[in-house]
Amino acid sequence: MTTEINLEQYLDLGLRDQWYPVLASWEVASNPVGITRLGENIVVWRDDQGMVHALEDRCPHRGARLSLGWNLGNRVACWYHGVEVRHDGVVEDVPAVHDCPLKGSDCVKSYQVKEMNDAIFIWFGLDDAEQAAELALPDQLSSEEWSSFLCIADWKVNHQYAIDNVMDPMHGTYLHCTSHSMADGERTAEMKHRPTKDGFIFEKEGQTGVNFDWVEYGQTGAAWLRLSIPYRKSFGPGGEFWIVGFATPIDAKNTRVFFWRCRKVEGWQRNVWRFLYRNHLEQLHWDVLEQDRIILENMAPNARQHEFLYQHDVGLSRLRRLMKKEAEKQIKKIMSLRNVSDQRIAIQEVANG
């Protein structure tokens, strides 16, 4: 019998049928790496050509973690009994047994992977038979005119709180009021929403270019958030400082955030900006990020169930509605896939007598 899926629990682990950044590129070298993302245990490794692969982190023999085993190039070998599983989920070899029926079986889930802008992205699809959607990143991460640094952090909070935080431009005036880049601007504002080709922008009226005054949500194969903050000339060339962010669920209570810090600089100015960032600005930005972490990790229990939202929260309310609507569509798709699977099993059982 098909089991109903709880909408809130589904959202707690993240929407599917989209790409998520899961690791920084520098976190995957020669050894397999075990991670949890969207509640799924995954092993990630590089083959001898440097290509990244990802499988369900489970040996089909006894369930040991493949991430504890060996990297054999296009496959990983389980530490427990040496079972070798290829990047496509097929068992390549069972060295402990001659002619083992497990050999050649396709019994481990494989993931579609892309590596872009110093990060490893995984497609979390509902139907393994479907090809992943195209992944298009914002200009700040796809144009040679821009230079960026990737910052990652693990927060002990559900990913929806991290998204809400970025979708709230007004908090910069208060939480980050001592920041080198967010000390200016009015402490009151009227907010407005306007649609874009890939999502929408939520912004303060009449204050653009003063503080953290606007945020954009986009869906281009992955869900991202983008904003810009004005910078003083003393902080180097490149004009405004831009941030492109992603919130990737680890599980229902933990999130990995990915923030690319970007400026539009080329030639010698790019070298100046990158030197200045590494030697001075980066720590200032970590200080701001730490303020966000402290607030979010110390929210009251079940805070989202006891809110009193007002006009400044229109942006996050709108995004919540979009996510809920998409979750409802995805749950219907899951139920349909389950019904088809149940029918196939029933037919096979009849055929087998």
LUMKOL-934833 format. One record per residue (C-alpha): residue in one letter; y, x, z. Coordinates in steps of 0.5 Angstrom, whole numbers, padded with zeros to 4 digits, always signed. Layout:
<nodes>
AYXZ;...
</nodes>
This chain:
<nodes>
M+0000+0000+0000;T+0007+0003-0002;T+0011+0004+0004;E+0019+0002+0004;I+0024+0008+0004;N+0029+0008+0009;L+0036+0009+0006;E+0040+0013+0012;Q+0034+0017+0012;Y+0034+0018+0005;L+0041+0020+0005;D+0040+0025+0011;L+0036+0029+0007;G+0040+0029+0000;L+0040+0026-0006;R+0035+0028-0012;D+0035+0029-0019;Q+0041+0034-0019;W+0041+0042-0018;Y+0043+0045-0011;P+0045+0052-0009;V+0039+0055-0005;L+0040+0062-0004;A+0045+0068-0005;S+0042+0072-0011;W+0042+0078-0006;E+0038+0075-0001;V+0032+0075-0006;A+0029+0082-0007;S+0022+0085-0008;N+0019+0080-0003;P+0018+0073-0003;V+0023+0069+0001;G+0021+0062+0005;I+0026+0057+0006;T+0027+0050+0007;R+0032+0046+0003;L+0032+0038+0003;G+0027+0038+0008;E+0022+0042+0003;N+0019+0048+0004;I+0019+0053-0002;V+0018+0060-0003;V+0022+0064-0008;W+0021+0071-0011;R+0023+0075-0017;D+0018+0077-0022;D+0018+0084-0025;Q+0023+0082-0030;G+0028+0080-0025;M+0027+0073-0026;V+0027+0068-0020;H+0021+0063-0019;A+0020+0058-0014;L+0014+0054-0011;E+0012+0050-0006;D+0011+0054+0000;R+0004+0052+0001;C-0003+0056-0001;P-0008+0050-0004;H-0014+0053+0000;R-0012+0052+0007;G-0004+0051+0007;A-0002+0058+0009;R+0005+0060+0007;L+0005+0063+0001;S+0012+0067+0003;L+0008+0071+0008;G+0004+0074+0002;W+0005+0079-0004;N+0009+0079-0010;L+0005+0080-0016;G+0010+0079-0021;N+0009+0072-0025;R+0005+0070-0019;V+0005+0070-0011;A-0002+0072-0007;C-0003+0069+0000;W-0004+0073+0006;Y-0009+0069+0009;H-0015+0070+0003;G-0011+0073-0003;V-0011+0066-0007;E-0006+0068-0013;V-0002+0062-0015;R+0002+0063-0021;H+0010+0061-0022;D+0008+0054-0026;G+0003+0052-0020;V-0003+0054-0023;V-0008+0058-0019;E-0009+0064-0023;D-0015+0067-0018;V-0019+0067-0012;P-0021+0074-0011;A-0026+0072-0005;V-0030+0068-0009;H-0034+0068-0016;D-0033+0062-0021;C-0029+0058-0015;P-0027+0051-0018;L-0020+0052-0015;K-0019+0057-0020;G-0015+0054-0026;S-0013+0048-0022;D-0005+0046-0022;C-0004+0044-0015;V+0002+0047-0012;K+0009+0044-0014;S+0013+0049-0018;Y+0021+0048-0019;Q+0026+0049-0024;V+0031+0055-0023;K+0037+0058-0025;E+0041+0064-0023;M+0049+0063-0024;N+0055+0066-0020;D+0051+0070-0015;A+0047+0064-0013;I+0040+0061-0014;F+0040+0054-0016;I+0034+0049-0016;W+0033+0043-0019;F+0030+0037-0014;G+0028+0032-0019;L+0024+0025-0017;D+0019+0026-0023;D+0016+0033-0024;A+0015+0031-0031;E+0022+0030-0033;Q+0026+0036-0035;A+0032+0038-0031;A+0039+0036-0033;E+0044+0041-0035;L+0048+0045-0030;A+0055+0046-0032;L+0060+0049-0026;P+0067+0048-0026;D+0072+0053-0030;Q+0073+0057-0023;L+0065+0059-0024;S+0064+0059-0031;S+0071+0062-0034;E+0072+0070-0035;E+0079+0069-0033;W+0077+0067-0026;S+0074+0072-0021;S+0070+0070-0015;F+0067+0071-0008;L+0061+0067-0005;C+0061+0066+0002;I+0055+0062+0005;A+0054+0060+0012;D+0048+0055+0016;W+0051+0050+0020;K+0047+0046+0025;V+0050+0039+0022;N+0047+0034+0017;H+0050+0036+0010;Q+0054+0029+0010;Y+0059+0031+0016;A+0060+0038+0012;I+0062+0034+0005;D+0066+0029+0009;N+0070+0035+0012;V+0072+0038+0005;M+0074+0031+0003;D+0079+0030+0008;P+0085+0034+0006;M+0089+0032+0012;H+0085+0036+0017;G+0088+0042+0015;T+0095+0041+0018;Y+0092+0040+0025;L+0085+0044+0025;H+0088+0050+0021;C+0095+0050+0023;T+0095+0057+0025;S+0092+0059+0019;H+0095+0064+0014;S+0095+0059+0008;M+0095+0052+0012;A+0101+0053+0017;D+0106+0049+0012;G+0107+0042+0010;E+0108+0035+0013;R+0104+0032+0019;T+0104+0025+0016;A+0102+0023+0009;E+0100+0018+0005;M+0094+0019+0001;K+0092+0016-0006;H+0086+0017-0011;R+0085+0018-0018;P+0079+0018-0023;T+0077+0024-0027;K+0072+0025-0032;D+0067+0028-0027;G+0069+0024-0021;F+0075+0023-0017;I+0081+0027-0014;F+0084+0025-0007;E+0091+0027-0005;K+0097+0027-0001;E+0103+0024-0005;G+0108+0028-0006;Q+0106+0035-0003;T+0102+0038-0008;G+0102+0046-0007;V+0104+0046+0000;N+0098+0046+0004;F+0091+0044+0003;D+0093+0038+0000;W+0088+0035-0005;V+0080+0035-0006;E+0076+0034-0012;Y+0069+0031-0013;G+0065+0032-0019;Q+0058+0031-0021;T+0056+0036-0027;G+0049+0036-0026;A+0050+0039-0019;A+0055+0035-0014;W+0061+0040-0012;L+0068+0040-0009;R+0074+0043-0011;L+0081+0045-0008;S+0086+0050-0008;I+0091+0052-0003;P+0098+0056-0004;Y+0098+0063-0003;R+0104+0068-0001;K+0106+0073-0006;S+0104+0078-0001;F+0097+0076-0001;G+0096+0079-0008;P+0096+0077-0015;G+0093+0071-0018;G+0097+0065-0016;E+0094+0059-0012;F+0087+0061-0008;W+0081+0056-0010;I+0075+0054-0007;V+0069+0051-0010;G+0064+0048-0005;F+0057+0046-0005;A+0053+0043+0002;T+0046+0044+0001;P+0041+0040+0006;I+0036+0045+0010;D+0033+0039+0014;A+0036+0032+0017;K+0040+0037+0022;N+0042+0043+0019;T+0046+0045+0012;R+0047+0051+0008;V+0054+0051+0006;F+0056+0055-0001;F+0064+0057-0002;W+0066+0060-0008;R+0073+0063-0006;C+0077+0064-0013;R+0083+0067-0016;K+0085+0067-0024;V+0086+0074-0025;E+0084+0079-0030;G+0085+0087-0032;W+0088+0091-0026;Q+0090+0085-0022;R+0083+0083-0021;N+0081+0090-0018;V+0087+0089-0014;W+0085+0082-0012;R+0078+0084-0010;F+0080+0090-0006;L+0085+0086-0002;Y+0080+0080-0001;R+0075+0085+0002;N+0079+0089+0006;H+0084+0084+0009;L+0083+0076+0007;E+0076+0075+0008;Q+0076+0075+0015;L+0082+0071+0015;H+0078+0066+0011;W+0072+0067+0016;D+0076+0065+0021;V+0078+0058+0018;L+0071+0057+0016;E+0069+0058+0024;Q+0074+0053+0026;D+0070+0048+0021;R+0064+0050+0024;I+0066+0049+0031;I+0068+0042+0030;L+0062+0039+0026;E+0057+0042+0031;N+0060+0039+0037;M+0061+0032+0034;A+0059+0026+0039;P+0052+0024+0038;N+0051+0019+0032;A+0059+0020+0030;R+0059+0017+0023;Q+0056+0010+0027;H+0062+0010+0031;E+0068+0011+0027;F+0075+0008+0026;L+0077+0010+0019;Y+0084+0009+0017;Q+0088+0011+0010;H+0087+0018+0010;D+0079+0017+0010;V+0079+0013+0003;G+0077+0019+0000;L+0071+0020+0004;S+0069+0013+0004;R+0069+0012-0003;L+0064+0018-0004;R+0060+0015+0001;R+0059+0009-0003;L+0058+0013-0009;M+0052+0017-0005;K+0049+0010-0002;K+0049+0007-0009;E+0046+0013-0012;A+0041+0013-0007;E+0039+0006-0008;K+0038+0007-0015;Q+0033+0013-0013;I+0029+0010-0008;K+0028+0004-0014;K+0026+0010-0018;I+0021+0013-0013;M+0018+0006-0012;S+0017+0005-0019;L+0013+0012-0020;R+0009+0010-0014;N+0007+0004-0017;V+0005+0007-0023;S+0001+0013-0019;D-0002+0007-0015;Q-0005+0004-0021;R-0007+0010-0024;I-0011+0011-0018;A-0014+0004-0018;I-0016+0005-0025;Q-0020+0011-0024;E-0023+0009-0018;V-0026+0003-0022;A-0028+0008-0028;N-0032+0012-0023;G-0035+0006-0020;
</nodes>
